[in-house]
Amino acid sequence: MSDFESELISVAASVDAVLDNILPQPVGPEASLLDAMRYACLGGGKRIRPFLVVQSGRIFGMDEETMLRIAAAVECIHTYSLVHDDLPCMDDDDMRHGKPSTHLEYDEATAVLVGDALLTFAFEILSDVNAHPDPFVRCDLVARLATSIGFHGMVGGQMIDMLAEAGELEITAINRMQRMKTGALIAFAAESGAVAARASHSAIHALNGYAHDLGLAFQITDDILDIEGDAERLGKSVGKDEKAGKATFVSILGLERARAQAGLLAAQAVAHLDLFDEKADLLRALATFAVEREH
């Protein structure tokens, strides 16, 4: 096992421990909601976004517990987006992380509430003093996260994604959609360590550039795996985009050009990290992983 793989597993275990500790236990009349929140959040996923948060913090020597709290907030947001994305009115996916999607394990109304609860809980985590001792930094983090996931970012990107199901998007629109839907939250995760450390604008800009190229590389690889991947290894359904006639990087570029574009983006992502010498080596390894992974 490589140092990168070992660290990815370690960070996932650490953020899972934090989530297990801070997610409420299922008691009271709202117990089914709380149980569903824990079901959605715990026990699955590579935790790429928390990995970015932690590694970004390490570049600047940030306290690990502080960064894990920020990572937990980011993972709550990511989980909320997946729970809503899997709903029949969105992508209508039955499997997530190798187990039934939240709306199938519980019901659709509960899944909607799980997403709502995780979204708001993320800001509760981030605004708490345990996320950062400086209230001005906490406010900055809250504002940046809100922008990354609202109509300027993830939610706006999801709206554009719905148009892709009609095959109406050109490559420039797909690029914009993925920068919003996927890349914006990844960018927040990658720059959060610099923001928490009150680092220079150039450092934040470099990590932001890295993250946007990384996010597109990840998405292109996801599109490739939707065609060539194994559902059991991926832990979710495959082939849905093609069956639905959805416009994707692969449907427009073709497999080989899409692979080449993902490789180019990974290389561009790595180039943004020159500012940080060996402190960013695990982020460089993540860019390689983004395009070489099989699940």
C-alpha positions as CSV (number, residue, x, y, z in Angstrom):
1,M,0.0,0.0,0.0
2,S,1.4,3.4,-1.0
3,D,1.8,6.3,1.4
4,F,-1.1,8.1,-0.3
5,E,-3.5,5.1,0.0
6,S,-2.5,4.7,3.7
7,E,-3.1,8.3,4.4
8,L,-6.5,8.3,2.5
9,I,-7.7,5.5,4.7
10,S,-6.3,7.1,7.8
11,V,-8.1,10.4,7.2
12,A,-11.3,8.6,6.3
13,A,-11.2,6.8,9.6
14,S,-10.4,10.0,11.5
15,V,-13.3,12.0,10.0
16,D,-15.7,9.0,10.5
17,A,-14.8,9.0,14.2
18,V,-15.5,12.7,14.4
19,L,-18.8,12.3,12.6
20,D,-19.8,9.4,14.7
21,N,-19.1,11.5,17.8
22,I,-20.9,14.7,16.7
23,L,-23.9,13.2,14.8
24,P,-26.8,13.0,17.2
25,Q,-27.9,9.6,18.5
26,P,-31.4,8.5,17.4
27,V,-33.6,9.3,20.4
28,G,-36.9,11.1,20.8
29,P,-39.8,11.4,18.4
30,E,-37.4,12.5,15.6
31,A,-35.3,9.3,16.1
32,S,-35.9,7.9,12.6
33,L,-34.5,11.1,11.0
34,L,-31.4,11.0,13.2
35,D,-30.9,7.3,12.4
36,A,-31.2,8.1,8.7
37,M,-28.7,10.9,9.0
38,R,-26.2,8.5,10.6
39,Y,-27.0,5.8,7.9
40,A,-26.3,8.3,5.1
41,C,-23.1,9.8,6.7
42,L,-21.3,6.8,8.2
43,G,-19.6,3.7,6.7
44,G,-19.0,4.5,3.1
45,G,-17.1,6.7,0.6
46,K,-13.5,7.5,0.0
47,R,-13.8,10.8,1.9
48,I,-11.9,12.7,-0.8
49,R,-13.1,16.1,0.4
50,P,-12.1,15.6,4.0
51,F,-8.7,14.4,2.7
52,L,-8.3,17.7,0.9
53,V,-9.3,19.7,4.0
54,V,-6.8,17.8,6.2
55,Q,-3.9,17.9,3.7
56,S,-4.5,21.6,3.0
57,G,-4.3,22.3,6.7
58,R,-1.1,20.3,7.0
59,I,0.6,22.5,4.4
60,F,0.2,25.4,6.8
61,G,0.8,23.5,10.1
62,M,-2.8,23.8,11.2
63,D,-4.1,21.9,14.2
64,E,-5.4,18.5,13.1
65,E,-8.5,18.5,15.3
66,T,-9.5,21.9,13.9
67,M,-9.2,20.6,10.3
68,L,-11.1,17.4,11.1
69,R,-14.1,19.5,12.3
70,I,-14.0,21.5,9.1
71,A,-13.7,18.2,7.2
72,A,-16.7,16.8,9.0
73,A,-18.8,19.9,8.0
74,V,-17.7,19.4,4.4
75,E,-18.6,15.7,4.4
76,C,-22.1,16.5,5.8
77,I,-22.6,18.8,2.8
78,H,-21.3,16.2,0.4
79,T,-23.6,13.5,1.9
80,Y,-26.6,15.8,1.8
81,S,-26.0,16.4,-1.9
82,L,-25.8,12.7,-2.6
83,V,-28.9,11.9,-0.6
84,H,-30.9,14.5,-2.6
85,D,-29.1,13.5,-5.9
86,D,-30.3,9.9,-5.5
87,L,-34.0,10.9,-5.2
88,P,-36.4,9.8,-7.9
89,C,-36.9,13.4,-8.9
90,M,-33.2,13.9,-9.5
91,D,-30.9,11.0,-10.7
92,D,-33.1,8.2,-9.2
93,D,-30.2,6.0,-8.0
94,D,-30.9,2.9,-6.0
95,M,-27.4,2.3,-4.6
96,R,-24.9,4.5,-2.9
97,H,-21.6,3.3,-1.4
98,G,-22.6,-0.3,-1.9
99,K,-25.9,-0.1,0.1
100,P,-29.5,1.0,-0.7
101,S,-29.9,4.8,-1.2
102,T,-31.3,6.6,1.8
103,H,-34.8,7.1,0.2
104,L,-35.0,3.3,-0.3
105,E,-33.7,2.3,3.1
106,Y,-36.2,4.8,4.7
107,D,-38.5,6.8,2.4
108,E,-38.4,9.8,0.1
109,A,-39.8,12.3,2.7
110,T,-37.2,11.2,5.2
111,A,-34.4,11.4,2.6
112,V,-35.4,15.0,1.9
113,L,-35.3,15.8,5.6
114,V,-32.0,14.1,6.0
115,G,-30.5,16.3,3.3
116,D,-32.0,19.4,4.9
117,A,-30.7,18.4,8.4
118,L,-27.2,17.6,7.2
119,L,-27.0,20.9,5.3
120,T,-27.9,22.9,8.3
121,F,-25.8,20.8,10.7
122,A,-22.7,21.5,8.6
123,F,-23.0,25.2,9.3
124,E,-23.6,24.4,13.0
125,I,-20.3,22.5,13.0
126,L,-18.4,25.2,11.1
127,S,-19.7,28.1,13.2
128,D,-18.7,26.4,16.5
129,V,-15.6,27.5,18.3
130,N,-14.2,24.0,17.9
131,A,-13.9,24.5,14.1
132,H,-11.6,27.5,14.7
133,P,-10.8,29.8,17.6
134,D,-11.0,33.0,15.6
135,P,-14.7,34.1,14.9
136,F,-13.6,36.1,11.9
137,V,-12.0,33.0,10.3
138,R,-15.2,31.0,11.1
139,C,-17.3,33.7,9.4
140,D,-15.0,33.6,6.4
141,L,-15.3,29.8,6.2
142,V,-19.1,29.9,6.5
143,A,-19.4,32.5,3.8
144,R,-17.1,30.6,1.4
145,L,-18.9,27.3,2.0
146,A,-22.3,28.9,1.5
147,T,-21.1,30.4,-1.8
148,S,-19.7,27.1,-3.0
149,I,-22.9,25.1,-2.5
150,G,-25.6,27.6,-3.4
151,F,-26.9,28.9,-6.7
152,H,-23.4,30.1,-7.6
153,G,-22.0,26.6,-7.0
154,M,-23.3,23.1,-6.3
155,V,-27.1,23.7,-6.4
156,G,-26.8,25.8,-9.5
157,G,-24.7,23.1,-11.1
158,Q,-27.3,20.5,-10.3
159,M,-29.9,22.6,-12.1
160,I,-27.7,22.7,-15.2
161,D,-27.2,19.0,-14.9
162,M,-30.9,18.4,-15.2
163,L,-30.7,20.1,-18.7
164,A,-27.9,17.6,-19.6
165,E,-30.4,14.8,-19.4
166,A,-32.1,16.2,-22.5
167,G,-28.7,16.1,-24.2
168,E,-28.8,19.8,-24.7
169,L,-25.4,20.9,-23.4
170,E,-22.2,21.6,-25.3
171,I,-18.7,20.9,-23.9
172,T,-18.3,24.5,-22.5
173,A,-21.7,24.2,-20.6
174,I,-20.7,20.8,-19.2
175,N,-17.4,22.3,-18.0
176,R,-19.3,25.1,-16.3
177,M,-21.8,22.7,-14.8
178,Q,-19.1,20.4,-13.3
179,R,-17.1,23.4,-12.0
180,M,-20.2,24.4,-10.1
181,K,-21.8,21.1,-9.2
182,T,-18.6,19.2,-8.2
183,G,-15.6,21.6,-8.4
184,A,-16.9,24.4,-6.1
185,L,-17.1,22.2,-3.0
186,I,-13.8,20.5,-3.8
187,A,-12.3,24.0,-4.1
188,F,-13.6,25.0,-0.7
189,A,-12.2,21.8,0.8
190,A,-8.8,22.4,-0.8
191,E,-8.5,26.1,0.2
192,S,-9.9,25.7,3.7
193,G,-6.5,25.0,5.3
194,A,-5.1,28.2,3.8
195,V,-8.2,30.2,4.9
196,A,-8.0,28.7,8.4
197,A,-4.3,29.6,8.6
198,R,-4.9,33.1,7.3
199,A,-2.5,32.4,4.5
200,S,-1.7,34.7,1.6
201,H,-4.1,35.3,-1.3
202,S,-1.6,33.6,-3.6
203,A,-1.7,30.4,-1.5
204,I,-5.5,30.4,-1.5
205,H,-5.5,31.1,-5.3
206,A,-3.1,28.3,-6.0
207,L,-5.1,25.7,-4.0
208,N,-8.3,27.0,-5.7
209,G,-6.8,26.5,-9.1
210,Y,-5.6,23.0,-8.2
211,A,-9.0,22.0,-6.9
212,H,-10.9,23.2,-10.0
213,D,-8.7,21.2,-12.3
214,L,-8.8,18.2,-9.9
215,G,-12.6,18.3,-9.8
216,L,-12.9,18.2,-13.6
217,A,-10.4,15.3,-13.8
218,F,-12.5,13.4,-11.2
219,Q,-15.7,14.1,-13.0
220,I,-14.3,13.0,-16.4
221,T,-13.1,9.8,-14.8
222,D,-16.5,9.3,-13.2
223,D,-18.1,9.6,-16.7
224,I,-15.6,7.0,-18.0
225,L,-16.3,4.7,-15.1
226,D,-20.1,5.0,-15.7
227,I,-19.4,3.3,-19.0
228,E,-16.5,1.0,-18.2
229,G,-16.7,0.6,-14.4
230,D,-18.0,-2.3,-12.3
231,A,-21.1,-1.6,-10.3
232,E,-20.0,-3.7,-7.4
233,R,-16.6,-2.0,-7.1
234,L,-18.1,1.4,-7.6
235,G,-20.9,0.8,-5.1
236,K,-23.5,2.4,-7.3
237,S,-25.3,1.8,-10.6
238,V,-23.4,2.2,-13.9
239,G,-24.5,3.0,-17.5
240,K,-27.3,5.3,-16.4
241,D,-26.0,8.4,-18.2
242,E,-25.7,6.6,-21.5
243,K,-29.1,5.0,-21.3
244,A,-30.7,8.3,-20.5
245,G,-28.9,10.0,-23.4
246,K,-27.3,12.5,-21.0
247,A,-24.7,14.8,-22.2
248,T,-21.3,14.1,-20.5
249,F,-17.6,14.6,-21.3
250,V,-17.5,11.0,-22.7
251,S,-20.6,11.4,-24.9
252,I,-19.2,14.5,-26.5
253,L,-15.4,13.8,-26.5
254,G,-15.4,10.0,-26.8
255,L,-13.5,7.7,-24.4
256,E,-10.0,8.3,-25.6
257,R,-10.2,12.1,-25.8
258,A,-11.9,12.1,-22.4
259,R,-9.1,10.1,-20.9
260,A,-6.5,12.5,-22.5
261,Q,-8.4,15.5,-21.2
262,A,-8.5,14.0,-17.6
263,G,-4.8,13.4,-17.8
264,L,-4.1,17.0,-18.9
265,L,-6.3,18.4,-16.1
266,A,-4.5,16.3,-13.5
267,A,-1.1,17.6,-14.7
268,Q,-2.5,21.2,-14.6
269,A,-3.7,20.6,-11.1
270,V,-0.3,19.5,-10.0
271,A,1.4,22.5,-11.6
272,H,-0.7,24.8,-9.3
273,L,1.1,23.2,-6.3
274,D,4.7,24.4,-7.1
275,L,4.3,27.0,-4.4
276,F,4.2,24.4,-1.7
277,D,7.2,22.1,-2.4
278,E,7.1,18.6,-0.8
279,K,4.4,19.7,1.7
280,A,1.8,19.1,-1.1
281,D,3.1,15.7,-2.3
282,L,-0.1,13.9,-1.1
283,L,-2.2,16.4,-3.0
284,R,-0.1,15.7,-6.1
285,A,-0.7,11.9,-5.5
286,L,-4.4,12.6,-5.3
287,A,-4.4,14.1,-8.8
288,T,-2.8,10.9,-10.1
289,F,-5.3,8.9,-8.2
290,A,-8.2,10.9,-9.7
291,V,-7.5,9.7,-13.2
292,E,-6.1,6.2,-12.5
293,R,-8.7,4.9,-10.1
294,E,-11.0,2.1,-11.0
295,H,-13.8,2.9,-8.5
